[in-house]
Amino acid sequence: METPPLPPTQPQPHPSAHRAATGSAAAAAEPPPPPPPLLPPSASQPARGKDPITLHISDRAALAAAWRTPHPILTHLNADTTWVLHLRYPAAAAAAAAAAASSPPPGRSRFNVVLDPWLRGPQTDGGRWFSIQWHVVAPGVRTMAELDALLGDLERGSGDGGNDGDESTTPAGDGTAEERERERNGTSYIDAVAVSHEFTDHCHEATLRELPASTPVLAPGRAARLIRSWGHFDRVTPMPALAADQGGGREDDWRVSLRTEAALPSWLGIGRVVTPGNALYYHSALVVAWEADDDSSSSSSSSGGGGSGSSGGGGGGGEAIVYSPHGIEPGVLADVVAGAGLRTLALLHGLDDVRLRPAKRLNLGGVNGVAAARACRARYWVPTHDEPKKGGGLVALLLSRTRWSVADAEGRTTTAAAAAAVVVRGGEQQQQQQQQEEEAGYRFVDLGSGDALVLA
């Protein structure tokens, strides 16, 4: 028999409302409460001009316009750490009729990769008594089926001769021949899923089971074994782990190192960067890398960042996003990502410093994020895994959270760098200062639930 629920506590505001403040907040000492009421997702206005191009998925006209550009789009599906990356099929791949696995299917212009899906319901690790959490901000989409329908609308509205992709487009599942065929085959506009950890806020069984069994899933060892145990997906592919000595400075390394048996196009690779000596791979990162056409490549953009790898167009070293929800040692990113000839368009790394008392550090926070963004020379730094979720159980009693603003994190990093530079003399000091200025060229973009960023 279930214990009568406790009165709900006051929900916390959306995390983006706290970015200007710092401080420390420990989790409440109370037994597991009922799920809190969800706050509505934010509805950001599109930014234009020199500012990053952002929009909300509820603005279908703006989203359809972004869909027709050659640039990748990054969408935050909740306020925590569920994402979808929309990659344009390269024209070279579309023209290579012999490479069937690399050519876009009929009616498709983008390949959609979902990261760490958790949309609804609680997540528990080790039982409710040990750890349970709920979202406090409503997700941008309620289900994987709703996301799939949105992607279908965009594909049907963004092709040659199509409409503008606004809300007047034909809704998914309306009985068209194409849609009926997709339903019969169990296919989806969600082309692949990448899971970073076995913990259920990253590897949420209920959300993952909403996907067709044919969906390719990539995950590290423990998470892959867990997902296989459900017996739902046809294939779960172990994600290749990239060690710090695998870069070697050769621009073709990522194409070799990230090759797997997963059903991915030949121009796309998904892998994992791990910190040496971190046996649990907790402080690690996923890398999604792809070959980009010249017109979609951001290497020649006038904005800062994105400078690692080849300086050429899409035929150079390739482009990537780096996803590190708990943080990673910055030096590892410099060795692996930059060394593999990849231009980092976006680093996904949290601002909040989260610790498990008395001493265990879980999320490395904003100061580490500044160093990581500079190390991989990211064009954009986008915070992730910072939603102030409602929690219960033993773990909630031991968690402490320090919230950083990006300005304070950058200030702390600059102060430390200035102190270190005192010991460097003459020309070496001048060279170090110049390097620090060049590496600080990222743009910080905070995306709420349902917000999207065009990686231009």
C-alpha positions in Angstrom: 0.0 0.0 0.0 1.4 3.4 -0.9 2.1 6.0 1.7 -0.3 8.9 1.6 1.3 11.7 -0.4 2.7 14.7 1.3 1.5 18.2 0.4 3.4 19.5 -2.6 6.1 22.0 -2.1 6.4 25.3 -3.9 8.0 24.6 -7.4 11.3 26.3 -8.1 11.5 28.8 -10.9 13.0 28.1 -14.3 16.8 27.8 -14.0 17.5 30.5 -16.5 16.0 33.0 -14.0 18.9 32.3 -11.7 21.8 32.8 -14.1 22.6 36.3 -12.8 22.9 35.1 -9.2 25.3 32.8 -7.3 25.1 31.1 -4.0 24.6 27.7 -2.4 21.4 25.7 -1.9 21.3 22.3 -0.3 18.5 19.8 -1.1 15.7 19.7 1.5 15.8 17.1 4.2 12.4 15.4 3.7 11.0 12.0 2.6 10.1 11.6 -1.1 7.3 14.1 -2.0 4.8 13.7 -4.8 5.7 15.1 -8.2 5.6 18.9 -8.1 3.5 20.9 -10.6 5.4 21.6 -13.8 6.2 25.1 -14.7 5.6 26.1 -18.4 8.6 26.1 -20.6 10.1 29.4 -21.7 9.2 31.0 -25.0 12.3 32.8 -26.1 12.0 35.4 -28.9 14.2 34.8 -32.0 17.5 36.7 -31.9 18.9 38.2 -35.1 21.8 40.2 -36.3 25.1 39.6 -34.6 23.4 37.8 -31.7 23.1 34.0 -31.7 20.1 32.8 -33.6 17.7 31.3 -31.1 14.0 30.5 -31.2 11.4 28.4 -29.4 9.9 25.3 -31.0 6.4 26.7 -30.5 7.3 29.3 -33.2 6.8 27.0 -36.1 7.5 29.7 -38.8 10.9 30.6 -37.2 11.7 26.9 -36.7 10.8 26.1 -40.4 13.0 28.9 -41.6 15.9 27.6 -39.5 15.2 24.1 -40.9 15.8 25.3 -44.4 19.2 26.7 -43.6 22.3 24.5 -44.1 23.3 25.0 -40.4 22.9 22.4 -37.6 20.2 23.1 -35.1 20.5 22.3 -31.4 17.2 22.0 -29.4 16.8 21.7 -25.6 13.8 19.3 -25.1 13.6 19.9 -21.4 15.1 22.3 -18.8 17.7 19.6 -17.7 19.8 17.6 -20.1 17.7 16.1 -23.0 18.7 17.4 -26.4 18.1 16.8 -30.1 20.7 17.7 -32.7 19.3 18.3 -36.3 22.1 17.8 -38.9 21.6 18.7 -42.5 22.5 15.8 -44.9 25.7 16.9 -46.7 25.2 17.5 -50.4 28.1 15.3 -51.1 26.4 12.4 -49.4 23.1 13.1 -51.2 25.0 13.0 -54.5 26.8 9.7 -53.7 24.1 7.3 -55.0 26.4 4.3 -54.5 26.7 5.0 -50.8 23.1 4.2 -49.9 23.7 4.4 -46.1 24.9 8.0 -46.5 22.2 9.2 -48.8 19.1 10.9 -47.2 15.9 8.8 -47.4 13.2 10.2 -49.6 11.6 13.3 -48.1 14.4 13.8 -45.6 16.7 16.8 -45.3 18.1 16.3 -41.7 19.4 13.5 -39.5 18.1 13.9 -35.9 20.1 12.6 -32.9 18.5 12.6 -29.5 20.7 12.8 -26.4 19.7 11.5 -23.0 15.9 11.4 -23.3 13.9 11.9 -20.1 10.6 13.7 -20.6 8.0 12.7 -18.1 7.6 10.9 -14.8 10.2 10.5 -12.0 13.6 9.0 -12.3 15.0 6.8 -9.6 18.3 5.2 -8.9 18.6 2.4 -6.3 15.0 2.8 -5.2 12.8 5.7 -4.0 14.4 5.6 -0.6 17.8 6.2 -2.2 17.2 8.7 -4.9 14.1 10.0 -6.7 13.7 13.2 -8.8 11.0 15.0 -10.8 11.2 17.8 -13.4 9.8 21.1 -12.2 9.8 22.7 -15.7 7.5 21.2 -18.4 9.4 19.7 -21.3 9.2 21.3 -24.7 7.5 18.1 -26.0 5.6 15.7 -23.9 6.4 12.5 -25.6 8.8 11.1 -28.2 5.7 10.7 -30.5 5.1 14.4 -30.2 8.7 15.1 -31.2 8.5 12.7 -34.1 5.3 14.5 -35.3 7.1 17.9 -35.1 10.0 16.6 -37.1 7.7 15.1 -39.7 5.9 18.5 -40.1 9.2 20.2 -40.6 10.4 17.8 -43.2 7.2 17.9 -45.2 7.1 21.7 -45.0 10.8 22.5 -45.7 11.4 20.6 -49.0 11.6 22.1 -52.4 8.2 23.5 -53.4 6.9 23.1 -49.9 5.2 25.6 -47.7 6.8 27.8 -45.0 6.5 25.1 -42.4 4.2 27.0 -40.1 1.3 25.5 -38.1 -0.8 25.2 -41.2 1.4 22.3 -42.4 -0.2 18.9 -42.6 0.0 17.3 -39.1 1.9 14.1 -38.7 -0.3 11.0 -38.7 -3.0 12.6 -40.9 -3.3 9.5 -43.1 -1.0 10.4 -46.0 0.5 7.5 -47.8 4.0 8.3 -46.6 2.8 8.5 -43.0 0.9 5.3 -43.1 3.9 3.5 -44.6 6.2 4.9 -41.8 3.7 3.7 -39.2 3.6 0.2 -40.7 7.4 0.0 -40.8 7.8 1.3 -37.3 10.2 4.0 -38.7 10.7 7.4 -37.2 12.1 10.9 -37.9 14.2 10.3 -34.8 17.2 8.7 -36.4 19.4 7.8 -33.5 19.7 8.1 -29.7 22.9 8.6 -27.7 22.9 7.9 -24.0 25.8 9.2 -21.9 25.4 7.3 -18.6 23.4 4.5 -17.0 21.8 6.8 -14.4 18.1 7.2 -15.1 18.1 11.0 -15.5 20.2 10.2 -18.7 18.9 6.6 -19.4 15.2 6.9 -18.7 13.5 3.6 -19.5 9.9 4.9 -19.8 11.0 7.6 -22.3 13.2 5.3 -24.3 10.5 2.7 -24.6 8.4 5.3 -26.5 10.8 5.0 -29.4 10.4 2.3 -32.2 12.4 -0.9 -31.6 14.3 -0.2 -34.8 15.9 3.1 -33.5 19.7 2.9 -33.3 20.9 3.4 -29.8 24.5 4.1 -28.8 25.6 4.0 -25.2 28.8 3.2 -23.1 29.2 -0.2 -21.6 27.0 -0.2 -18.5 24.3 1.8 -20.1 24.3 -0.4 -23.1 23.9 -3.5 -21.0 21.1 -2.0 -19.0 19.2 -1.0 -22.2 19.7 -4.4 -23.7 18.2 -6.0 -20.6 14.8 -4.4 -21.4 14.5 -6.4 -24.6 13.0 -3.4 -26.4 15.5 -2.3 -29.0 16.7 -4.4 -32.0 20.3 -3.2 -31.5 22.2 -1.3 -28.8 25.7 -0.4 -29.9 28.6 0.1 -27.5 29.9 3.6 -27.9 33.6 3.8 -28.7 35.7 5.4 -26.0 38.3 7.9 -27.2 41.5 8.1 -25.1 43.6 11.2 -24.9 46.4 9.6 -27.0 44.1 8.8 -30.0 44.0 12.3 -31.4 47.6 12.4 -32.8 46.8 15.5 -34.8 45.5 13.7 -37.9 42.4 15.2 -39.3 41.0 11.8 -40.3 41.2 10.3 -36.8 37.6 11.0 -35.8 36.3 9.2 -38.9 38.2 6.1 -37.9 37.8 6.3 -34.1 34.1 7.0 -34.1 33.2 4.3 -36.6 30.8 1.7 -35.1 28.4 -1.0 -36.2 25.4 1.3 -35.6 23.2 2.3 -38.5 24.7 5.8 -38.9 25.5 7.6 -42.1 29.2 7.4 -43.1 29.6 11.1 -42.6 28.5 10.9 -38.9 30.2 9.5 -35.9 29.3 9.4 -32.2 31.8 8.5 -29.4 32.9 9.2 -25.9 35.8 11.1 -24.4 36.9 9.9 -21.0 39.2 11.3 -18.4 42.2 9.0 -17.7 41.9 7.2 -14.4 38.1 7.8 -14.2 37.0 4.2 -14.1 33.3 5.0 -13.9 33.5 7.4 -16.8 31.4 9.8 -14.7 33.4 12.9 -15.8 33.4 12.3 -19.5 31.9 13.7 -22.7 30.0 12.5 -25.8 31.2 13.8 -29.2 28.9 14.0 -32.1 31.0 14.7 -35.2 30.1 15.1 -38.9 31.4 16.1 -42.2 30.0 19.4 -43.2 29.4 21.1 -46.6 31.2 24.3 -47.3 28.0 26.3 -47.1 27.1 24.9 -43.7 30.6 25.0 -42.2 31.1 27.6 -39.5 34.8 27.7 -39.6 34.9 30.9 -41.6 32.2 32.7 -39.6 33.1 36.1 -38.3 32.1 35.2 -34.7 34.6 33.8 -32.3 35.3 30.2 -31.4 35.1 27.1 -33.4 38.8 27.4 -34.3 40.0 23.9 -33.5 40.8 21.6 -36.3 41.3 22.5 -40.0 40.5 26.0 -41.1 39.1 24.9 -44.3 35.5 24.2 -45.3 33.4 21.1 -44.9 36.1 19.0 -46.5 38.4 19.8 -43.6 38.6 18.1 -40.2 34.8 18.0 -39.6 32.5 19.7 -37.0 31.3 18.5 -33.7 29.3 19.2 -30.5 30.8 18.1 -27.2 28.2 17.0 -24.6 29.5 16.8 -21.0 26.6 16.9 -18.5 28.9 16.3 -15.4 32.0 18.1 -16.8 35.3 16.8 -18.0 39.0 17.6 -17.5 39.7 20.5 -20.0 43.1 19.2 -21.0 41.5 15.9 -22.2 39.3 17.9 -24.6 42.3 19.8 -26.0 44.1 16.6 -26.6 41.3 14.6 -28.1 38.8 16.9 -29.8 41.2 19.5 -31.1 43.8 16.9 -31.9 41.4 14.9 -34.0 40.9 17.9 -36.3 37.4 18.8 -35.2 35.8 22.2 -35.0 33.7 22.4 -31.9 30.5 24.3 -32.7 29.0 23.8 -29.2 30.1 22.6 -25.8 27.2 21.5 -23.6 28.5 21.8 -20.0 26.7 22.8 -16.8 27.2 25.9 -14.7 26.2 24.4 -11.3 28.8 22.9 -9.1 27.1 19.9 -7.4 28.7 17.9 -4.6 27.7 14.8 -2.6 28.7 15.6 1.0 31.1 15.3 2.5 33.6 15.4 -0.4 32.4 13.8 -3.7 32.2 16.2 -6.6 29.5 15.3 -9.1 29.0 18.2 -11.5 32.2 20.3 -12.1 30.4 23.6 -12.7 31.0 26.9 -14.3 34.7 27.5 -13.6 35.5 24.1 -15.2 33.1 25.0 -18.0 35.0 28.1 -18.9 38.3 26.1 -19.1 36.6 23.3 -21.1 35.1 25.8 -23.6 38.5 27.3 -24.2 40.2 24.0 -24.4 38.0 22.7 -27.2 37.7 26.2 -28.7 33.9 26.0 -28.8 32.0 28.5 -30.8 29.1 28.3 -28.3 28.9 27.2 -24.7 25.4 26.0 -23.8 24.7 25.1 -20.2 23.1 21.7 -19.4 22.0 19.5 -16.5 21.3 22.6 -14.3 17.5 22.2 -13.8 16.7 22.6 -10.1 14.8 19.3 -9.9 12.6 18.3 -6.9 14.2 15.4 -5.2 13.8 13.0 -2.3 15.6 10.1 -0.7 19.0 9.7 0.9 20.9 11.3 -1.9 18.8 14.5 -1.8 19.9 14.9 1.9 23.6 14.8 0.9 23.5 17.0 -2.2 24.8 20.6 -2.2 24.6 22.9 -5.2 26.6 26.1 -5.9 25.1 28.2 -8.7 27.5 30.1 -10.8 26.8 32.9 -13.3 28.9 32.8 -16.4 30.3 36.2 -15.5 31.5 35.0 -12.1 32.9 31.8 -13.5 34.8 33.7 -16.2 36.0 36.2 -13.5 37.3 33.4 -11.3 39.1 31.8 -14.3 40.7 35.1 -15.3 41.9 35.8 -11.8 43.5 32.4 -11.6 45.1 32.7 -15.0 46.5 36.2 -14.1 48.0 34.8 -10.9 49.6 31.9 -12.8 51.1 34.3 -15.4 53.2 36.1 -12.8 55.7 33.2 -12.8 56.1 33.4 -16.6 58.7 35.9 -17.8 59.3 38.0 -20.9 58.1 36.7 -24.2 56.6 33.6 -22.7 54.2 35.7 -20.6 53.2 37.8 -23.7 52.6 34.6 -25.7 50.5 33.0 -22.9 48.3 36.2 -22.6 47.7 36.2 -26.4 46.7 32.6 -26.4 44.2 33.1 -23.5 42.6 35.9 -25.4 42.3 33.9 -28.6 40.8 30.9 -26.7 38.1 32.9 -25.0 36.1 33.5 -28.2 33.0 31.4 -27.3 29.5 32.8 -27.0 27.5 31.7 -24.0 23.8 30.9 -24.8 21.4 29.7 -22.2 18.6 27.6 -23.7 15.4 26.9 -21.7 13.0 24.1 -22.2 11.9 24.0 -25.9 14.6 26.6 -27.0 16.7 26.0 -30.0 20.0 27.4 -31.3 21.1 27.6 -34.9 24.8 26.6 -34.9 25.8 29.2 -37.5 
